C-alpha cells in the first residue's frame, strides 16, 4: 500500500510541476512553438536518466525512491523520458534494430493514433 501512496504523491507533484513549467515557459516565450512541453520532455529525460542510474548503483537506498521519483513524479511530469530511457536501455543491450523499431514505431504510430483520435472526436 505504501508504494501506491508514494506513486500518488510523486504523481501529484509531477502533475503540478508539469503545469507550472509549461505555463510559465509558454507565458514568457509564447506558444507558437511548444517550448513548455519541449523543456518538460528534456528535463524529464535528465531526471529519469540520473534517478534510474543513481538508484541502480545504490542498492542500499530504499526502493521507495523508485516509486516516488521515476514512477510517480516523472510518470506524471512526462512519459517521453520513459520512452527515451527504454530506447537507450535497448540500445545498451545491443538490440539496435529493436531500439530503432521501438523509437520509430512509437513516433509514427503515436502520430497516427493522435490523428485517429482527433478524427473520431470530429465525427462525434
N, C-alpha and C positions, 0 to 999 in steps of 0.2 A: 504494500500500500504506500510505503514511503517513496518508492521510485515514481509513482504516479503523481504524488504531490510535488516532488522535485521537478518533474517534467512540466506540470501545470504552472508552477512558479516561474520556471525558466521561460516557458512559452508566453506567459503574460508579460514578462519583462522584454522578451524579444519582439512581441507584437507592438508594444508601446515604443520601443526603440526604433522599429521599422517606420512607424507612423511619424515619429518625431524627426528622424533623419531625413526621410523622404520629403515631408512637407517643408522642413527648414531649407533644404537644398533647393527644392523647386521654387519656394518663395523668394529665395535670394538670386538664383540664377535664371529661373524661368522654366517653362515646361515644353519648349519646342523640341528638345531632346530629353529623354527620360533620365536626366542627371541623377535624380534622387535614387531611382531603382539601380542605376549603374553603380553608384557609390555603395549602396547597400549590398549588392552582389559581390563587389570586390572586397569590401571589408569583411563580409561573412566568410569569404574564401580564406582570408588571412587568419581570422579567428578559428575556423574549423581546422585549418592546417596546423596551427600552433597547438590548439587544445588536444586534438587527437594524437599528435606526435608526442607532446609533453606528457599527457596522461598514459600513453602507451609505454613510455620509458619509466614511468614512476608507478611501479606495481604497489608501492606502499601507500599510495593515495587511495582514499575511499572511492568505490565505484559510483557513489552518489554524484561526484563531479561530472561523470559521463552523462548521467540523466539530466542534470541541471544545465550544463553548458552546451555540449554538442546536440543533444536530443531536444531539450526544451528551448533554450534561448535561440540557438542557431536555427533549429527547426521552424520556429515561428518568425525569426528575422529574415531568413532567406533559404529556400531549398536549393537554390542554384549552387551554393557551396557544397552541398552533399553530392550533387551531380558531378561537380569538378573533382571532389575527393575520390569518388568511386572511379572516375575516369583515370585519375592518377594512380590509384591502387591497382587497377587493371593493367596499366602501362608498366608499373613497377614489377608486376608478376611476370612480365614478358609476353602477355597476351595482347600484342599490338593490334591485331585485326579485331579482336573483341572490343578493345578500347575505342577504336575508330567506329565500329558498328554501333556501340552504345552512344558515343558522343553525337555522331551524325544522325543516328536513328532518333534519339531523343529530341534533337533540334528540329528535324524535318517532320516527324510525326507529331511533335508538340505544336508546331505551327498549323499543321492540318487539323489537329484536334481543336485548337482555339478557333480556327476558321469555321469548322463544323459546328461548334457550339454557338458561334455568332450567327451563322445561317439559321440554325434551329430556333434561336431566340427571335430572329426577324420573322420567321414563318408563323410563330405562335402569337 
